[in-house]
Amino acid sequence: MHAVAGARVKKVVVTGANGHVGYSITKLLVERGYDVRATVRDANDSTKTAHLNALGVEIVEADLLRPETLAPVMEGRDGLFQVAAVYRSWARDPQREIIDPSIIGGINALRTAHAAGIERVVFTSSTAAIGRAGPGGAPLTEAEWNDASRHPYSYAKTKAERRAWTFAEENNLDLVVINPTAVIGPNFHRHTPSTAPYRALLRGELHRIPPIVYGLVDARDVAMGHVLAYETRQASGRHILCTECLPAEELVNLVHKIDPEIKIPTRHAALWQVRMLARLEQVRSWFGREPKFTPETVREYLGKPTNYDCSKARRELGWRPLPIQQTVRDTLEWVREHPKLL
């Protein structure tokens, strides 16, 4: 099923359309014949709209924390892809800069979509709302929730998704949720915490292998997961999207296999060393510098297994991700081809 059902083209909204996931979804929707209305916070900022303009979509300015800007965006639309959120691990005011935009902004979008009579909402969450791995490193499923986390990003994604489900149940809103792992692959125009390590590798700035297992997925596959969730009428609930979970050592070795010219680290960083560096970064942040990583990030992500079961997405949506080797290769090539990212 594509956008053209009979003679009518499906009309949809994508919030946060200038981001890595939002742009990838928008691009795929256009390729499949949808009429896309793409929201950005500042429509006059050409650095955030040039790539969207190239797709020929309708670009509108909207702020999820200002509900009055959302009503005209939703009017006359069939579906909503609620993607917009803040993807950061640190902020001087985490509540205002990370948590509120995800939780309050997400509910504002759903409330406005419901009032406009939108048929289905596909909501972008994250495996940050699920956790890292089960006992003994067992894979986590969609049944799990990361309620104990106080890491700003994980907390925001968990609470935002919880509130989205509550709103949907109370208002009989057709909601489907996508929970991707760290999103890499092409189609980004500024770095995220997930893509920045590839810039560091290309610059030769990664000097030690961190004690982390990465859950990875291609932005193109995340986009396909969202669109399949919209098009598959029987789709319901949450859907984990993860191509593969790779320890950092395996990832850097894969990078070296793809391009032997890239200088990769061979020494490992011990967890205690990373914790100490995180505390130093935290102290530096008190003097105006944004930390590279924080003690909260170390506690949340490092020194522990990462494992997910994405069989539901494969079974229910027919989701088939690209090989991880292709995703990593394309990520490196994308950074190289866009000098401002390097």
N, C-alpha and C positions, 0 to 999 in steps of 0.2 A: 504494500500500500504506500503510495506516494501522496504528494499534496493534492494532485488532481483526482478527485473522486467524482466521477460523472463529469460535470462541466465546471465545478466550482473549485477554485484554488483555495487551499487552507491559508488563513491569515493568522499569523502568530506574532507574539512579542518575545524578544530575548533581552533580558536585563543584563547589564554588565557586559555588553556585546563587544567591547574593545579589549577585554581580557583574554587570556590564553584559551580558557575553556569557552567563554562566550563567543569569541571570534570563530573558533573552530566549529561550534554549533551553527552559528550564523552562516558560515561558508557552506556547510553541508546542506542546510535547509535550502539555500539558494540553488545549489546544484540539484536538489530534488524537487524544485518547482514551487516552493512555498513563497508566499508574500510575507516578507519579514519586516517588522518594525523593530529597530535596534535602539536600545536606550544607552545613553552615556551621561555622565554627570555634567560635562562641559562640552556642548556641541561646537563651540568656537575654538577648541583646542585641536589644531590640525594633527598634532602628534598622536591624538587618540581617535581620530576619525578618518584619516587618509586611507587606511587599509579597508575600512568599512565602506567608504565612498567608492572604492574600486570594485566592490561587490554589487553596487547599484541598489542598496537597500535604503529604506526610509530611516533616517537617523533623527531621533528625538531626544531632547534633554529631559532628564528626570532624576530626582533625588528620592531614594526610598525612605529617607527620614522626613520627607515633606509630602505627605499623602496627596495633597492637592495637585501635585505635579503628575500623579499617576493615573488619575481618572481618565483624562483624554488619551493617554497611552493605551489603555485597555479597551477603549470604546471600539466596537465593531470587530473585535478579534475573536478567534476560535480557541486559541491555546496560548499558554504562557510557559516559557522556560525561565524559571526564576534562578538565575545564575549569580547575580551580583552579590558580592560579599568581600570583606577585606581579608586578603591572604598575607598575613604578617604574624610573626611570632613575638614581636616586641613593639611597644609604643610607650611614650611617656605617660599617656593616660589610656590604658588598655580598655577601660569601660567605654570611653567615648570614641576611641579610634578603631577598636577591633570588635568589641562585644555588641554594643548597641547597633551598629550598622547591620550586623548579621541577624540579630534577634528581632529588634524592632523593625528594621527595614524589611526583613523577610515576611513578617506578619502584615505589614502595611501592603506589600505587594499581593499577598494572598487575599486579604480583605477586599482590596480594590478589584482584583480579578473576579472574585465571587460576586461582588455587586454588579459587575459588568456582564455577568452571565457567561463567563469563559468556561468552556466545556471540560478541559483537562489542564492541570498544572503539572509540569515536570520540574522538580525541585532539586537543585544541586546541593548535596550535603558532602560528606567526606568519610573516609574510614577513620578520620580523627574522631568522629562521633561513635565509632564502634570499638576502637582499641587497637592493640598491637598484635597480640597472639593469646591463645588460651593456655591452660596448664600444660607444662612440658613442651611448649611451642606449638600446640595444636592449632589448626586453622580456625579463625573466627568466622562466624556466619552473621547473617543479617539480624539474628535474634539478640545479638550482644549490643550493649550500650556503654560508652565511656563516661559514665556519670561521675566517677571519682576524680577525673582530671581537673586541675586548676590552671593548666597551661592556657593562656588567653585564647589562642586559636582553637584548640580542641574544645575548650569550654564553650566558646561561641558557637561552634558548629553543632555540638551536642544539644545545647539549649535551643538553638534556632530550629533544629529538626524536631525536637520534642514539641515545641510550640506549634510548629507547622502541622504535625499530626493531630494535636489537640484541636486546632482550629478546623482542620478538614473533617474530623469526626463530628464536631459540634454543628457544622454547617453543611454537611453532606457534599463536600467538595471532592471532586475526582482528582486525587493527588497520587503521584508516583514519584519515588525518590531514587536518586542515583548517588552512590557512595564510592567515588574513585579514590585510589591511592595517590601517591605523588605523581603529578601530571607532567610529563616531559613530551618530547616530540616537537615538530615544527609548529608554526603559526602563532608564535608569541612576538610581541613588539617591545616588551620590556621584561626584565628578568623577574622571576618569582623565587621564593626559597627553594623550589624544586629544580629550577633550571640553572640557578647561579653556580652550582658545583661544576657544571660543564664548562662555563667560562673560566673558572679557576683551573680546571685541568688543561684547557687550551693555552692559558697564560703561564702554565708551569707553577702555579701558586699553591697547589695542594701538596704539602711536603710530607704529610703522614696519613696513613689510612685510618679513618675514624672507626670506632667500634659500633657500627650501625648496620642494620639490615634495611635496605630500601624496598618498599613496595612501590612498583613502577607501573605506569600505564601511559599509553600514547594519547595525546590530545585528540587525534583523529578517531581513536577508538572510544574515547569518552564522548565525543560528539555523536558517534554512531549509537552508543548506548542510550543517550538522551533521546535521539530521534526515534529509535526503535521503541523506547518506552512510551513515546507519544503515539506512535502508529499502531502498536500492539494493543488492541482494545482490552484483552484479558490481563494485561500487565497490572500488577498491584504491589504495594508494599515497597520495601527497600531492595536495592540491587548493588552489590559490591562489584566494582570493576577493577581488576588487578591482572596485569599480564604476567608478572613474575615478581617474586621477592628475592632480591640478591644481596648478599653481604657485600660491604664496600670493597673488599679485596677482589671478589669476583667481578664487580662492576669495573674497577680500574683495569683489571686484566682484559676484560672485554673491550674496553676503550683502546688498550694497547694493541689488541688483535686487529681491531678495525683500522687503526692508524699507528703503526710502530714508531712514527716520528714524534708522537705526543709523549712528553716526559711524564711518567707516572711515578708516584711514590712507591717505595718498597718497604719502608719501615712503618710499623703500626704505632698508633697513639693509644696508650693505656687509658682506661676509663678515668682513673684518678687524675691523669694529666689533663684530660678534657674538662673535668670538673673544675680543676684549678684555673685553667684558662677562662672558663665561663665566669668564674668569680672575678677575675681580673677585668674581663670585658664589662661586667656589671659595674665595677667601680669606675671604669672609664665613662660609662653612660651617665654617671652623676655629674660629669664635667662637660656634657654636651655632645658626646660622641655616640652614635648608634652602635650597639654591640653587634659583633658578628654572630654570636649566639649567646644564650642566657642559661643560667642554672636550671630554669624551668624547662627549657628545651632539652637539655641534657637528661633531666629526670624523665621526660616524656618519651624520648625517642632512642636514646643511646644505651648500649649495654644490655639489650633485651631482644628476644626473638620477635620477628614480624612474620605473620602468616595469615592468609585469607582464603576462604572458600568462595569462589565466584561462580559456582556451578548453577546457581539460580539464574543469573543473567544469561548464561549460555543456553540453559534449558528453556526459560520463559521468553527471552527476547531473541534467541538465535544469535547472540553476540559472539563474535569470533575476532579476537585481537590479533594485531600484527605481531610477528616475531620480535622479541625484545632486541635482538641484534639490529634489526632494521630501525627500530625506534631510537636506539642509542646513536646509530650512525646518522640518522636524519637530524637528530638534535644537534650533534656536533657540526654537521654541514650547515644547518640553519644559522647557528651562531657565527660561523665563518663567513657566510654569505651576507650577513648584516653587520657591518663594521661597528655600528653604534652599540651592538650587544657584546662586542669583544673588547 
